[in-house]
Amino acid sequence: MAEVRNKKTFAITGMTCANCAARIHKGLSTLEGVSENNVNLATERATVILNERGTIEEVIGRITSLGYGAILYDKAHKESVKQARKKVYLKLKRDVLLGVIFTLPMFFSMLLMLFSLHVQTLMFLHLPITQFLLSTPVQFLLGARFYKGAYLALKNKSANMDVLVSLGTSVAYVSSIIFGLLLNQSSAVHFESSASILTLVTLGKFLEMRGKAKTGKAIEQLMNLQEKRVQVIQNGKIIEKEISEIQKGDCVQVLSGSSVAVDGKIIKGFSTLDESNLTGESVPVEKTVGELVYAGTSNLTGVLEIEVTEDSEDFLLTKIIDLVEESQGSKAEIQQLADKMSSIFVPIVLLIALLTFLLTWFLTNQVETSLLHATAVLVVACPCALGLATPTAIIVASGIAARLGIFIRDAQTMERMNEIDTIIFDKTGTLTQGKLSVENFSGKEENRKILASIERKSNHPIARAIAENYTGEILSVENVEEIAGSGLKATISGKQYFVGSENMMKTLGVSIPKETNTTSVYLTNGEEILSSVRLHDEIKPEAKTILQELVQMKKEVVLLSGDKRIVAEQTAELLNLSKENVYAEVLPDEKAEIVLSFQNQGKKVLMAGDGVNDAAALSIAEVGVAMGSGSDIAIESSDVTFLDGNLKKIIQLFYLSKRTLTKIRHNLFWSFIYNIIGIPIAAIGILTPTLAGTMMALSSVSVIISSLALRSKKY
């Protein structure tokens, strides 16, 4: 029996470093009801796959038992999560202000001593009792969060950044009390060190939280597109309702200059709409009766009446938000190294600090100096930068992609993009406009009526083009049967007919006219051709340029088509593609086999299609890209989705993925280098505890700033 899998996301509070995320991951992994879990420090969320034994309460209970807060992150709770984080942000801001007020006088006193300046009215600042009174509020008000975090970590037989900060500042604070107040050795007083460290680390956390909010700005902008209320037309009157009250079949009114709040079909009116929030394309599109519109787009001109076609949880915008959140919460393979390092980082630092104390004491015979060196080691070490190096880059990259109209399922997809050497394009709707037009009809008018009536029963682009071209009487059609990759079989007035491609006619043993270099559809009764239709599909204007750019990037470009070879090769010639890279007359179930054949040659394949009739090929490729329009796209079936099908996005995806992976490696490198250099120079006394605290605070912030730099690039 297949395992029941239920994905849930939880917002977590109280995480301070990568060790916290690792501890929660380990704790959730021990639950029988949890099949998989991923904890993301940057987004402060845990994604959990529950099996049939798992419950939401059990997950929240386990996270709470580890000393962290947890709440289900769903539509109903998102606002409360936002408010909770705002509360934490304001408390951090208050603590930073408090720390600065009490720490600055001590810092000023230290500067006076450093430059041998003696200001009589400020001499009281040098007194141990003054510094004790100034540092104590900082030690216990700002330090409370670190003490609490350290206690919970140690209680759960673990160690994190809170342990390092608490231990380091406590050593400086307590030793200053002992040497300065009890033994009256003012030269051994370092109250300013403990206060400065706590203030600087808290400031670092405040800046880190601001930075993380900026990295997630794209998802916030998408959420802001969701209208809360909508004007509903009932019995000829306009009634305002909450969006959650809207149901399929409701009729809503959208005024000029307003945002579209629902997914639906225009039943009255004509307007120009800005769909750039979804597609990334700035050119407005004209819409009229019968056409689809989507929540999150803007109505620029006329008044529209729209029939709602989807429930709010199935709106395209909702699916996009879910996809972007999933992408931002995912973990790249390269992060595994950082996770392994973080899991042993704090114990190693504690050991180094102890050895530093003992060795310095042995060499100098000075307890004060030994404590200062050990404190600097404890404070300078920063697992946070390691924990933020990858997820912050992924969050920023996902946001950039969303603004471009590119929706990436997970971080692993961006990694795999850097390995792609072969790109396989499905022709229709990917390299071509996907809007077939009827060039010519041959046969009797009665047969045209039969052909159009049968084609109305199919959603295939060719069938839609033929049906839309016919405006006459529609006949009653029975016993419709779709023959994959070939056409339709149906009954009209007791007679059986077949509508389909040249291949279907050959299978039926029906002779056809001379082969043409266009797409043709035939109507037969099984004995002879009754009528035929020739269709044409324009190549996208950017296709030739984009494909040549891919070739220049050393990518092998392959064309798949269900059309006969003469048509497919003609398309390849227009695109400057080699005929050797053309696969024609391909049935839907053969596309996956072709992808697999390239993979068997050691190729890394990107498959680009419409996401509907080539789902198997998209899923088997290293990266599957679904390109289409609105709800015609199956977002769930692909690794990457382009809502407007613009081929330029393929190039943008390559560049963005490459820059993101480079940025992750850059972040990880400097995070490792920071600790590799910082810890030894702290151990030998080059860094004071205050300077060590400054470096620690800046290390995390610098990683976030580095990731945000991705937004300055052009794509």
VODRENVO-474599 format. One record per residue (C-alpha): residue number from 1; residue in one letter; x, y, z. Coordinates in steps of 0.05 Angstrom, whole numbers. Example, Ala and Ser with C-alpha at 12.3 -4.5 7.8 and 13.67 -1.06 7.14 Angstrom:
(atom 1 a (246 -90 156))
(atom 2 s (273 -21 143))
//
This chain:
(atom 1 m (0 0 0))
(atom 2 a (27 69 -19))
(atom 3 e (47 115 38))
(atom 4 v (1 174 49))
(atom 5 r (41 239 42))
(atom 6 n (17 305 68))
(atom 7 k (61 367 62))
(atom 8 k (56 421 116))
(atom 9 t (97 483 128))
(atom 10 f (110 512 198))
(atom 11 a (135 581 216))
(atom 12 i (188 576 271))
(atom 13 t (212 629 320))
(atom 14 g (274 629 363))
(atom 15 m (326 602 313))
(atom 16 t (392 639 318))
(atom 17 c (441 599 277))
(atom 18 a (450 538 232))
(atom 19 n (456 493 293))
(atom 20 c (385 511 313))
(atom 21 a (359 490 245))
(atom 22 a (400 426 248))
(atom 23 r (373 410 317))
(atom 24 i (301 419 296))
(atom 25 h (313 377 234))
(atom 26 k (343 322 277))
(atom 27 g (286 326 327))
(atom 28 l (233 321 273))
(atom 29 s (269 263 239))
(atom 30 t (258 220 300))
(atom 31 l (182 225 295))
(atom 32 e (149 164 264))
(atom 33 g (96 207 231))
(atom 34 v (148 249 194))
(atom 35 s (174 221 128))
(atom 36 e (217 281 108))
(atom 37 n (232 350 136))
(atom 38 n (272 411 115))
(atom 39 v (287 468 163))
(atom 40 n (307 534 131))
(atom 41 l (343 585 175))
(atom 42 a (335 643 126))
(atom 43 t (259 636 117))
(atom 44 e (250 612 189))
(atom 45 r (205 556 164))
(atom 46 a (203 480 167))
(atom 47 t (172 440 110))
(atom 48 v (148 373 136))
(atom 49 i (122 312 98))
(atom 50 l (73 275 143))
(atom 51 n (53 203 132))
(atom 52 e (-12 171 156))
(atom 53 r (14 169 228))
(atom 54 g (36 242 230))
(atom 55 t (-3 300 260))
(atom 56 i (6 375 261))
(atom 57 e (2 376 337))
(atom 58 e (58 325 342))
(atom 59 v (104 367 299))
(atom 60 i (89 432 337))
(atom 61 g (98 394 403))
(atom 62 r (167 368 383))
(atom 63 i (191 437 359))
(atom 64 t (165 469 423))
(atom 65 s (200 416 466))
(atom 66 l (265 437 434))
(atom 67 g (255 508 457))
(atom 68 y (227 541 395))
(atom 69 g (160 570 376))
(atom 70 a (121 539 319))
(atom 71 i (55 553 283))
(atom 72 l (24 523 221))
(atom 73 y (42 567 162))
(atom 74 d (-21 566 120))
(atom 75 k (-67 618 91))
(atom 76 a (-105 627 156))
(atom 77 h (-42 639 198))
(atom 78 k (2 679 150))
(atom 79 e (-20 746 178))
(atom 80 s (-8 724 251))
(atom 81 v (61 699 231))
(atom 82 k (75 766 199))
(atom 83 q (53 803 262))
(atom 84 a (94 758 307))
(atom 85 r (157 772 265))
(atom 86 k (142 846 267))
(atom 87 k (139 841 343))
(atom 88 v (207 807 345))
(atom 89 y (235 860 299))
(atom 90 l (210 917 343))
(atom 91 k (238 883 406))
(atom 92 l (306 876 372))
(atom 93 k (303 949 352))
(atom 94 r (287 968 424))
(atom 95 d (344 925 451))
(atom 96 v (394 955 402))
(atom 97 l (374 1025 426))
(atom 98 l (380 1003 499))
(atom 99 g (447 972 486))
(atom 100 v (474 1034 451))
(atom 101 i (451 1080 508))
(atom 102 f (488 1039 561))
(atom 103 t (548 1018 520))
(atom 104 l (568 1084 488))
(atom 105 p (592 1116 553))
(atom 106 m (638 1057 566))
(atom 107 f (662 1057 495))
(atom 108 f (675 1132 500))
(atom 109 s (714 1119 565))
(atom 110 m (756 1066 530))
(atom 111 l (773 1115 474))
(atom 112 l (795 1168 525))
(atom 113 m (842 1118 557))
(atom 114 l (867 1094 489))
(atom 115 f (889 1165 469))
(atom 116 s (912 1183 541))
(atom 117 l (861 1238 547))
(atom 118 h (842 1259 618))
(atom 119 v (777 1298 622))
(atom 120 q (764 1311 696))
(atom 121 t (688 1313 690))
(atom 122 l (688 1245 656))
(atom 123 m (736 1209 702))
(atom 124 f (677 1173 736))
(atom 125 l (667 1133 672))
(atom 126 h (732 1097 686))
(atom 127 l (709 1072 754))
(atom 128 p (694 997 758))
(atom 129 i (630 1010 796))
(atom 130 t (605 1058 740))
(atom 131 q (621 1007 686))
(atom 132 f (588 952 727))
(atom 133 l (524 994 733))
(atom 134 l (524 1010 659))
(atom 135 s (539 939 635))
(atom 136 t (491 901 681))
(atom 137 p (426 922 645))
(atom 138 v (458 903 579))
(atom 139 q (483 836 606))
(atom 140 f (415 814 631))
(atom 141 l (365 851 587))
(atom 142 l (399 842 520))
(atom 143 g (432 778 543))
(atom 144 a (366 746 564))
(atom 145 r (352 719 494))
(atom 146 f (421 689 489))
(atom 147 y (418 658 559))
(atom 148 k (350 628 543))
(atom 149 g (374 600 477))
(atom 150 a (437 572 509))
(atom 151 y (397 539 566))
(atom 152 l (349 506 518))
(atom 153 a (406 483 473))
(atom 154 l (445 452 530))
(atom 155 k (382 422 559))
(atom 156 n (373 385 493))
(atom 157 k (446 363 495))
(atom 158 s (466 411 439))
(atom 159 a (504 476 430))
(atom 160 n (493 536 386))
(atom 161 m (513 608 376))
(atom 162 d (475 628 439))
(atom 163 v (522 583 480))
(atom 164 l (583 618 451))
(atom 165 v (556 688 463))
(atom 166 s (529 673 532))
(atom 167 l (594 639 554))
(atom 168 g (639 692 524))
(atom 169 t (603 752 553))
(atom 170 s (592 718 620))
(atom 171 v (667 704 626))
(atom 172 a (682 778 612))
(atom 173 y (628 803 659))
(atom 174 v (642 756 718))
(atom 175 s (718 763 713))
(atom 176 s (709 839 714))
(atom 177 i (668 834 777))
(atom 178 i (720 789 810))
(atom 179 f (782 828 789))
(atom 180 g (753 899 787))
(atom 181 l (704 901 845))
(atom 182 l (728 846 893))
(atom 183 l (804 847 881))
(atom 184 n (807 921 861))
(atom 185 q (849 908 799))
(atom 186 s (821 961 752))
(atom 187 s (867 941 695))
(atom 188 a (830 874 692))
(atom 189 v (761 905 683))
(atom 190 h (728 890 616))
(atom 191 f (655 907 629))
(atom 192 e (656 946 563))
(atom 193 s (674 882 526))
(atom 194 s (614 842 550))
(atom 195 a (567 901 538))
(atom 196 s (596 917 469))
(atom 197 i (593 844 447))
(atom 198 l (519 837 467))
(atom 199 t (501 904 435))
(atom 200 l (539 889 371))
(atom 201 v (512 818 364))
(atom 202 t (441 843 377))
(atom 203 l (453 898 325))
(atom 204 g (477 843 278))
(atom 205 k (413 804 290))
(atom 206 f (372 866 277))
(atom 207 l (408 881 211))
(atom 208 e (404 807 193))
(atom 209 m (328 807 203))
(atom 210 r (322 870 160))
(atom 211 g (365 838 107))
(atom 212 k (325 773 107))
(atom 213 a (262 814 99))
(atom 214 k (292 847 37))
(atom 215 t (312 779 8))
(atom 216 g (239 757 15))
(atom 217 k (210 822 -14))
(atom 218 a (189 788 -79))
(atom 219 i (142 739 -43))
(atom 220 e (113 797 -3))
(atom 221 q (99 836 -67))
(atom 222 l (64 775 -96))
(atom 223 m (22 768 -33))
(atom 224 n (3 842 -37))
(atom 225 l (-27 829 -106))
(atom 226 q (-82 788 -72))
(atom 227 e (-143 832 -64))
(atom 228 k (-181 824 1))
(atom 229 r (-250 846 -24))
(atom 230 v (-286 843 -91))
(atom 231 q (-349 873 -123))
(atom 232 v (-400 819 -137))
(atom 233 i (-460 829 -183))
(atom 234 q (-523 798 -152))
(atom 235 n (-593 810 -181))
(atom 236 g (-568 871 -217))
(atom 237 k (-537 902 -155))
(atom 238 i (-464 910 -135))
(atom 239 i (-447 878 -68))
(atom 240 e (-377 880 -37))
(atom 241 k (-353 812 -10))
(atom 242 e (-291 782 21))
(atom 243 i (-250 744 -30))
(atom 244 s (-256 681 13))
(atom 245 e (-332 684 2))
(atom 246 i (-327 681 -74))
(atom 247 q (-348 617 -108))
(atom 248 k (-344 589 -179))
(atom 249 g (-399 617 -222))
(atom 250 d (-403 684 -185))
(atom 251 c (-402 746 -229))
(atom 252 v (-355 803 -208))
(atom 253 q (-345 873 -234))
(atom 254 v (-275 903 -245))
(atom 255 l (-272 978 -256))
(atom 256 s (-220 1013 -299))
(atom 257 g (-157 1025 -258))
(atom 258 s (-173 968 -210))
(atom 259 s (-138 902 -199))
(atom 260 v (-170 837 -221))
(atom 261 a (-184 797 -158))
(atom 262 v (-206 730 -187))
(atom 263 d (-190 679 -241))
(atom 264 g (-247 679 -291))
(atom 265 k (-275 690 -360))
(atom 266 i (-298 757 -388))
(atom 267 i (-373 756 -401))
(atom 268 k (-381 830 -415))
(atom 269 g (-334 886 -435))
(atom 270 f (-268 899 -470))
(atom 271 s (-204 924 -437))
(atom 272 t (-128 927 -437))
(atom 273 l (-95 890 -379))
(atom 274 d (-26 893 -349))
(atom 275 e (-4 821 -334))
(atom 276 s (69 839 -319))
(atom 277 n (62 818 -245))
(atom 278 l (51 746 -269))
(atom 279 t (87 741 -335))
(atom 280 g (144 791 -327))
(atom 281 e (124 823 -394))
(atom 282 s (110 898 -391))
(atom 283 v (69 902 -456))
(atom 284 p (-6 906 -438))
(atom 285 v (-53 856 -472))
(atom 286 e (-123 867 -499))
(atom 287 k (-179 822 -473))
(atom 288 t (-251 814 -493))
(atom 289 v (-312 769 -482))
(atom 290 g (-294 695 -475))
(atom 291 e (-221 707 -456))
(atom 292 l (-191 689 -389))
(atom 293 v (-164 738 -337))
(atom 294 y (-125 725 -274))
(atom 295 a (-121 751 -203))
(atom 296 g (-62 798 -193))
(atom 297 t (-67 831 -261))
(atom 298 s (-89 904 -271))
(atom 299 n (-148 929 -311))
(atom 300 l (-123 991 -347))
(atom 301 t (-182 1015 -389))
(atom 302 g (-253 989 -394))
(atom 303 v (-303 961 -344))
(atom 304 l (-306 884 -343))
(atom 305 e (-356 834 -318))
(atom 306 i (-322 768 -302))
(atom 307 e (-350 699 -287))
(atom 308 v (-307 665 -233))
(atom 309 t (-279 599 -259))
(atom 310 e (-235 578 -200))
(atom 311 d (-239 576 -125))
(atom 312 s (-190 624 -90))
(atom 313 e (-142 568 -69))
(atom 314 d (-137 548 -143))
(atom 315 f (-123 617 -170))
(atom 316 l (-60 620 -214))
(atom 317 l (-32 674 -167))
(atom 318 t (-42 628 -107))
(atom 319 k (-5 571 -142))
(atom 320 i (51 618 -160))
(atom 321 i (59 643 -88))
(atom 322 d (59 571 -63))
(atom 323 l (112 552 -115))
(atom 324 v (157 611 -98))
(atom 325 e (151 597 -24))
(atom 326 e (168 524 -36))
(atom 327 s (229 545 -77))
(atom 328 q (253 594 -24))
(atom 329 g (246 542 30))
(atom 330 s (283 487 -8))
(atom 331 k (354 466 5))
(atom 332 a (410 462 -47))
(atom 333 e (456 401 -48))
(atom 334 i (516 447 -37))
(atom 335 q (486 466 31))
(atom 336 q (500 396 58))
(atom 337 l (573 413 69))
(atom 338 a (555 475 109))
(atom 339 d (504 435 150))
(atom 340 k (556 382 167))
(atom 341 m (606 436 188))
(atom 342 s (553 472 230))
(atom 343 s (535 408 268))
(atom 344 i (605 402 296))
(atom 345 f (624 476 295))
(atom 346 v (605 498 366))
(atom 347 p (636 438 403))
(atom 348 i (701 450 364))
(atom 349 v (700 524 382))
(atom 350 l (689 509 455))
(atom 351 l (748 461 454))
(atom 352 i (792 513 419))
(atom 353 a (771 566 471))
(atom 354 l (790 520 528))
(atom 355 l (857 503 496))
(atom 356 t (869 578 484))
(atom 357 f (856 593 557))
(atom 358 l (902 537 582))
(atom 359 l (958 551 533))
(atom 360 t (957 627 544))
(atom 361 w (956 617 619))
(atom 362 f (1015 569 613))
(atom 363 l (1055 618 570))
(atom 364 t (1037 684 606))
(atom 365 n (1016 661 675))
(atom 366 q (961 714 670))
(atom 367 v (890 692 682))
(atom 368 e (863 759 657))
(atom 369 t (898 754 590))
(atom 370 s (879 681 583))
(atom 371 l (805 697 595))
(atom 372 l (807 754 544))
(atom 373 h (837 709 490))
(atom 374 a (787 653 504))
(atom 375 t (729 703 504))
(atom 376 a (751 730 437))
(atom 377 v (752 660 408))
(atom 378 l (682 645 434))
(atom 379 v (654 710 407))
(atom 380 v (688 714 339))
(atom 381 a (665 644 317))
(atom 382 c (603 650 275))
(atom 383 p (562 590 250))
(atom 384 c (508 639 227))
(atom 385 a (545 660 164))
(atom 386 l (552 587 143))
(atom 387 g (478 576 155))
(atom 388 l (456 637 115))
(atom 389 a (505 630 56))
(atom 390 t (461 585 13))
(atom 391 p (388 601 33))
(atom 392 t (395 676 27))
(atom 393 a (422 669 -44))
(atom 394 i (365 621 -62))
(atom 395 i (312 668 -34))
(atom 396 v (339 728 -72))
(atom 397 a (346 687 -137))
(atom 398 s (275 660 -130))
(atom 399 g (249 731 -122))
(atom 400 i (288 755 -183))
(atom 401 a (261 697 -223))
(atom 402 a (189 712 -202))
(atom 403 r (196 784 -225))
(atom 404 l (219 758 -293))
(atom 405 g (159 712 -298))
(atom 406 i (202 650 -284))
(atom 407 f (177 604 -229))
(atom 408 i (229 554 -203))
(atom 409 r (206 495 -161))
(atom 410 d (268 485 -117))
(atom 411 a (341 502 -105))
(atom 412 q (365 436 -135))
(atom 413 t (336 458 -202))
(atom 414 m (383 518 -204))
(atom 415 e (442 472 -188))
(atom 416 r (422 424 -244))
(atom 417 m (415 482 -293))
(atom 418 n (491 491 -289))
(atom 419 e (501 420 -315))
(atom 420 i (454 424 -375))
(atom 421 d (487 411 -443))
(atom 422 t (427 390 -485))
(atom 423 i (362 427 -495))
(atom 424 i (302 391 -526))
(atom 425 f (245 435 -551))
(atom 426 d (176 410 -566))
(atom 427 k (158 450 -629))
(atom 428 t (84 469 -623))
(atom 429 g (71 524 -572))
(atom 430 t (144 526 -551))
(atom 431 l (183 547 -613))
(atom 432 t (119 567 -649))
(atom 433 q (63 613 -628))
(atom 434 g (18 553 -615))
(atom 435 k (-38 590 -650))
(atom 436 l (-53 550 -712))
(atom 437 s (-93 583 -767))
(atom 438 v (-131 549 -823))
(atom 439 e (-99 561 -890))
(atom 440 n (-144 520 -935))
(atom 441 f (-204 473 -932))
(atom 442 s (-221 423 -986))
(atom 443 g (-285 383 -992))
(atom 444 k (-360 392 -988))
(atom 445 e (-391 441 -939))
(atom 446 e (-429 384 -906))
(atom 447 n (-363 348 -892))
(atom 448 r (-334 413 -864))
(atom 449 k (-392 415 -815))
(atom 450 i (-378 342 -794))
(atom 451 l (-304 356 -786))
(atom 452 a (-314 419 -744))
(atom 453 s (-368 385 -700))
(atom 454 i (-320 328 -683))
(atom 455 e (-260 374 -670))
(atom 456 r (-301 414 -620))
(atom 457 k (-297 352 -575))
(atom 458 s (-221 358 -568))
(atom 459 n (-176 408 -531))
(atom 460 h (-117 396 -577))
(atom 461 p (-90 462 -608))
(atom 462 i (-103 436 -679))
(atom 463 a (-174 416 -662))
(atom 464 r (-187 483 -629))
(atom 465 a (-161 521 -690))
(atom 466 i (-207 482 -737))
(atom 467 a (-268 489 -691))
(atom 468 e (-258 564 -681))
(atom 469 n (-251 575 -756))
(atom 470 y (-320 545 -768))
(atom 471 t (-381 589 -752))
(atom 472 g (-437 546 -781))
(atom 473 e (-485 494 -753))
(atom 474 i (-456 444 -703))
(atom 475 l (-480 372 -707))
(atom 476 s (-493 324 -649))
(atom 477 v (-432 279 -638))
(atom 478 e (-432 212 -601))
(atom 479 n (-382 159 -580))
(atom 480 v (-322 204 -583))
(atom 481 e (-256 168 -574))
(atom 482 e (-188 201 -573))
(atom 483 i (-131 162 -606))
(atom 484 a (-66 187 -575))
(atom 485 g (-21 223 -624))
(atom 486 s (-67 209 -683))
(atom 487 g (-136 240 -677))
(atom 488 l (-209 225 -660))
(atom 489 k (-261 172 -675))
(atom 490 a (-335 192 -669))
(atom 491 t (-405 177 -692))
(atom 492 i (-454 226 -725))
(atom 493 s (-525 204 -745))
(atom 494 g (-504 131 -737))
(atom 495 k (-444 137 -783))
(atom 496 q (-372 129 -759))
(atom 497 y (-319 180 -777))
(atom 498 f (-245 189 -765))
(atom 499 v (-210 256 -759))
(atom 500 g (-134 258 -755))
(atom 501 s (-65 262 -783))
(atom 502 e (-32 229 -842))
(atom 503 n (-8 173 -796))
(atom 504 m (-79 157 -776))
(atom 505 m (-99 153 -849))
(atom 506 k (-41 106 -864))
(atom 507 t (-61 62 -804))
(atom 508 l (-133 59 -831))
(atom 509 g (-107 42 -900))
(atom 510 v (-138 104 -930))
(atom 511 s (-98 136 -988))
(atom 512 i (-84 210 -982))
(atom 513 p (-67 266 -1031))
(atom 514 k (6 284 -1047))
(atom 515 e (47 302 -985))
(atom 516 t (51 377 -970))
(atom 517 n (98 417 -927))
(atom 518 t (42 440 -881))
(atom 519 t (4 409 -823))
(atom 520 s (-57 374 -850))
(atom 521 v (-119 342 -818))
(atom 522 y (-164 293 -855))
(atom 523 l (-236 270 -847))
(atom 524 t (-251 199 -869))
(atom 525 n (-306 147 -863))
(atom 526 g (-253 93 -862))
(atom 527 e (-255 82 -937))
(atom 528 e (-238 149 -970))
(atom 529 i (-218 220 -953))
(atom 530 l (-280 263 -947))
(atom 531 s (-245 329 -934))
(atom 532 s (-180 359 -909))
(atom 533 v (-155 422 -875))
(atom 534 r (-86 453 -880))
(atom 535 l (-60 494 -821))
(atom 536 h (-1 539 -807))
(atom 537 d (34 558 -742))
(atom 538 e (80 619 -740))
(atom 539 i (149 612 -709))
(atom 540 k (160 658 -649))
(atom 541 p (198 721 -670))
(atom 542 e (252 711 -618))
(atom 543 a (261 636 -631))
(atom 544 k (317 639 -682))
(atom 545 t (359 689 -642))
(atom 546 i (351 651 -576))
(atom 547 l (368 583 -606))
(atom 548 q (431 612 -638))
(atom 549 e (451 642 -571))
(atom 550 l (442 573 -539))
(atom 551 v (487 542 -592))
(atom 552 q (539 596 -577))
(atom 553 m (534 575 -504))
(atom 554 k (557 506 -527))
(atom 555 k (488 475 -517))
(atom 556 e (461 421 -564))
(atom 557 v (392 442 -589))
(atom 558 v (342 388 -609))
(atom 559 l (273 396 -641))
(atom 560 l (215 348 -627))
(atom 561 s (152 350 -668))
(atom 562 g (90 309 -680))
(atom 563 d (87 337 -750))
(atom 564 k (110 298 -810))
(atom 565 r (184 303 -826))
(atom 566 i (178 352 -884))
(atom 567 v (142 402 -839))
(atom 568 a (190 393 -780))
(atom 569 e (252 400 -824))
(atom 570 q (224 463 -856))
(atom 571 t (216 492 -786))
(atom 572 a (288 471 -769))
(atom 573 e (314 505 -832))
(atom 574 l (280 570 -813))
(atom 575 l (313 565 -744))
(atom 576 n (382 548 -772))
(atom 577 l (380 480 -738))
(atom 578 s (413 418 -766))
(atom 579 k (364 367 -794))
(atom 580 e (402 314 -755))
(atom 581 n (375 345 -691))
(atom 582 v (302 339 -714))
(atom 583 y (256 284 -689))
(atom 584 a (191 285 -729))
(atom 585 e (125 247 -724))
(atom 586 v (137 237 -650))
(atom 587 l (78 211 -609))
(atom 588 p (68 239 -538))
(atom 589 d (92 175 -504))
(atom 590 e (155 174 -547))
(atom 591 k (180 241 -522))
(atom 592 a (204 212 -456))
(atom 593 e (240 156 -493))
(atom 594 i (279 208 -534))
(atom 595 v (298 246 -471))
(atom 596 l (322 180 -440))
(atom 597 s (363 163 -502))
(atom 598 f (403 228 -494))
(atom 599 q (412 214 -420))
(atom 600 n (439 145 -436))
(atom 601 q (493 180 -476))
(atom 602 g (513 218 -413))
(atom 603 k (477 282 -433))
(atom 604 k (444 328 -382))
(atom 605 v (377 347 -412))
(atom 606 l (331 407 -406))
(atom 607 m (263 391 -437))
(atom 608 a (219 450 -456))
(atom 609 g (145 438 -473))
(atom 610 d (74 459 -458))
(atom 611 g (72 419 -393))
(atom 612 v (7 384 -411))
(atom 613 n (17 331 -465))
(atom 614 d (91 321 -451))
(atom 615 a (90 315 -374))
(atom 616 a (128 249 -376))
(atom 617 a (185 279 -416))
(atom 618 l (188 340 -370))
(atom 619 s (191 297 -308))
(atom 620 i (246 250 -334))
(atom 621 a (292 307 -357))
(atom 622 e (343 337 -309))
(atom 623 v (304 402 -316))
(atom 624 g (233 405 -343))
(atom 625 v (209 474 -367))
(atom 626 a (134 484 -379))
(atom 627 m (121 542 -427))
(atom 628 g (51 566 -442))
(atom 629 s (-3 614 -423))
(atom 630 g (-42 621 -358))
(atom 631 s (-80 561 -334))
(atom 632 d (-61 522 -397))
(atom 633 i (5 511 -360))
(atom 634 a (10 452 -312))
(atom 635 i (53 485 -258))
(atom 636 e (56 420 -218))
(atom 637 s (86 379 -275))
(atom 638 s (151 418 -285))
(atom 639 d (214 442 -249))
(atom 640 v (207 511 -281))
(atom 641 t (146 548 -308))
(atom 642 f (144 606 -357))
(atom 643 l (74 635 -358))
(atom 644 d (80 673 -423))
(atom 645 g (124 624 -462))
(atom 646 n (176 676 -481))
(atom 647 l (239 638 -502))
(atom 648 k (284 694 -476))
(atom 649 k (269 667 -406))
(atom 650 i (311 604 -423))
(atom 651 i (373 649 -429))
(atom 652 q (353 688 -366))
(atom 653 l (345 622 -328))
(atom 654 f (415 599 -348))
(atom 655 y (447 665 -328))
(atom 656 l (409 670 -262))
(atom 657 s (424 598 -243))
(atom 658 k (498 606 -258))
(atom 659 r (504 671 -219))
(atom 660 t (465 642 -160))
(atom 661 l (510 581 -155))
(atom 662 t (572 626 -161))
(atom 663 k (544 670 -106))
(atom 664 i (531 610 -61))
(atom 665 r (602 585 -70))
(atom 666 h (628 656 -58))
(atom 667 n (587 662 7))
(atom 668 l (609 594 32))
(atom 669 f (682 608 16))
(atom 670 w (683 673 54))
(atom 671 s (643 643 112))
(atom 672 f (695 588 119))
(atom 673 i (754 637 109))
(atom 674 y (724 684 162))
(atom 675 n (724 629 214))
(atom 676 i (790 598 192))
(atom 677 i (825 665 199))
(atom 678 g (784 697 255))
(atom 679 i (790 641 307))
(atom 680 p (867 636 305))
(atom 681 i (879 711 308))
(atom 682 a (831 716 366))
(atom 683 a (867 659 401))
(atom 684 i (935 694 397))
(atom 685 g (906 760 423))
(atom 686 i (906 803 361))
(atom 687 l (830 811 367))
(atom 688 t (800 841 430))
(atom 689 p (732 812 451))
(atom 690 t (698 877 428))
(atom 691 l (730 873 359))
(atom 692 a (713 799 355))
(atom 693 g (640 815 370))
(atom 694 t (640 867 315))
(atom 695 m (668 818 265))
(atom 696 m (617 765 286))
(atom 697 a (559 814 276))
(atom 698 l (585 837 209))
(atom 699 s (598 766 182))
(atom 700 s (524 748 178))
(atom 701 v (503 816 152))
(atom 702 s (557 813 98))
(atom 703 v (531 746 73))
(atom 704 i (461 776 66))
(atom 705 i (488 838 31))
(atom 706 s (528 793 -16))
(atom 707 s (465 754 -34))
(atom 708 l (425 818 -45))
(atom 709 a (478 839 -96))
(atom 710 l (446 788 -144))
(atom 711 r (391 839 -153))
(atom 712 s (439 890 -183))
(atom 713 k (454 845 -243))
(atom 714 k (416 850 -309))
(atom 715 y (383 787 -335))
//
